[in-house]
Amino acid sequence: MEKKQILLVCDMPGYGKVAAAVMLPILSYMGHPTYNLPTMLISNTFEYGRFEMLETTDYIQGAFAAWKDLGFSFDAIATGYVASERQARIVSAYCREQAAAGTPVFVDPVMGDEGALYNGVTDSAVRSMREMVSVAHLCYPNYTEACYLTGMPYAPGGVSAEGARRLIDGLRAIGSKSVLITSMRVDGQAVVAGYNHTDGEYFTLPFDEIPVHFPGTGDIFSAVLIGHLLDGMPLRRSTREAMDAVYRLIDHNRLNEDKNCGIPIEHDLQLIMPRRV
């Protein structure tokens, strides 16, 4: 099977296995030629408390112009952290143009977790991410991010099945064709809830939680999910495969001393796809 070229538009850390630093090796391991356009250079993961950031909006604008002149194109685009509303307008315009030519756009609206925005993320990120979700073929916020995007209240104990569907439909109303919501509890069970626009199916996939925290697990989920989707695997099965890969990686690294750095993915790529397809 011919592998597809994918462009990652997300932040790049100097220290830490998150965002592009974790997605590039995974998608490359899965066989997809992977390119990147950093939205922000970040000295280290936010979990360390102190960090430096450099926004790259002017660079992105110039890169898009250069690529247009050179005739570069991609089979898919995946976006993550977006640094500003201006950057979101530029990136979403490019994505909208590529989507019109048939390129699928995958959007991870990185903003927060556990009911709050991440350290360093401002309220303007919500407006920026709504702009990104509006051009998505598939978006996959976590429960916190879904609440911020739709304006629906965050409930620490989770939601009912009806509440999950309202959140999904709220994201569809913004513009995303298919939707996944990760890290949520539905009727007391930890699940990923989804909607596949190709067949109109709503679904929930349960998972067991491991009581440790690593930054970057959402990026691992994103990369494995996209890799399988680009190989033609259906959304529901791709989601399950990505969930299981994240579980294996967290379980394998649960005793790591410095969890703030993320999972050292280069040591564990065989856990992504134990049986290569």
Residue, then its C-alpha position, 0 to 999 in steps of 0.5 A: m500500500e502506498k503511504k501518504q504524506i502528512l503535514l504536522v502543524c503543531d508546536m515543537p518542544g526543545y525538551g520533552k516528548v510532546a507534539a511534533a517531537v512525539m508525532l514525527p517518530i510515530l508516523s514515520y514508524m508507521g511508514h508515512p512520510t511526515y513533514n512539519l510546520p511548527t506553530m510555536l517553539i517551546s523550550n520544554t513541556f509546560e509541566y516543568g512550570r517555567f518555559e520560553m516560547l517563540e511564536t512562528t506566525d510570520y514564518i508560517q505565512g512565508a512557508f505557505a507562500a514558498w510551498k505554493d511557489l514550489g508546488f508542494s502538496f500533502d495527502a493529509i494535514a494534522t493540526g495541534y497547538v495554535a499560538s494566536e488568533r492571527q495564526a489560526r486565521i492563516v493556518s485555517a485558510y490554508c487548510r480550507e484551501q487544501a480541503a477544497a482540493g480533497t485533502p483531509v484535515f485532522v484537528d486536535p484543539v490543544m487547550g486544556d484538561e481536567g476542567a482548565l486551560y493549560n499553563g500558558v494557554t489564554d482564553s483567545a485560544v478558544r476562539s482560535m481553535r473554533e476556527m480550526v475545528s470549522v475546517a476539520h474532517l475530524c476533530y478530537p478534543n478531550y472532554t475539557e476542550a469540547c466544553y470550552l469549544t461548545g460553551m457547555p458546562y464542564a462536569p467533573g463527574g462526567v456526562s450522560a450518554e445524551g450529554a455526550r451526544r450534545l457535545i458531539d453535535g455541538l462540535r459538528a455544528i462548528g463545522s467538523k464532519s467527524v468527531l471524537i471526544t477523549s478523556m471523558r466519563v459517560d454514565g460513570q465509565a471512562v470512554v472515547a465518544g465519537y461520531n463518524h460522518t460517513d455512516g452517521e454512527y455515534f459510538t463509545l469505546p470504554f477504556d481502563e485508566i492508569p493513575v499516572h500522568f504523562p504530557g503528550t499522550g494525546d499527541i500519541f493518540s493523534a499520531v496512531l489514529i491518523g496513521h491508521l486512518l491514512d492506511g484505510m482503517p475505519l474510524r472506530r477501529s482506528t480509535r480503538e487501536a490508538m487507545d490501546a497503543v496509548y494504554r500500552l505505552i503508559d503502562h510500560n513507562r508508569l514507573n519512569e522517574d521524570k514523567n514531565c518529559g513525556i514518554p520516551i517514544e523512540h525506545d517503545l515504538q514496537l508498542i505502537m503496532p505490536r503486530r505490524v500491518 
